């Protein structure tokens, strides 16, 4: 199993925002810190802000911050929001062309494994992953602080 780039980036965005709770974080500094595509970042921030996980402010003094406390942000919820599907084998798809799908037991086992994975992700929150701003190290550029509105 492999998570999409959107899920990976969403978790990084949340970690970076959580490391700076006292101010708005910008797309530019996040892009600089992680080397992510600006387009991807804007899409991810939009999705997370739409769900209330981030709070964003547009404009020259804009940026984003967490919309909830890190303890309230469940990792499983983030993955459900950012993964397009969890079709781990072809037979999970309604358009499956697998000849043995009607008698195959693999989907039951894969579903159980996926359920176990998501149960673990649901038990954990962003609070357990917090990183101190200085731990971002040399990759984190120095930016002027933007106070929260």
Helices and strands as residue ranges (DSSP letters): H 5-19, H 27-34, H 38-50, E 54-57, E 63-66, G 70-72, H 75-82, G 90-92, H 106-123, G 126-129, G 133-139
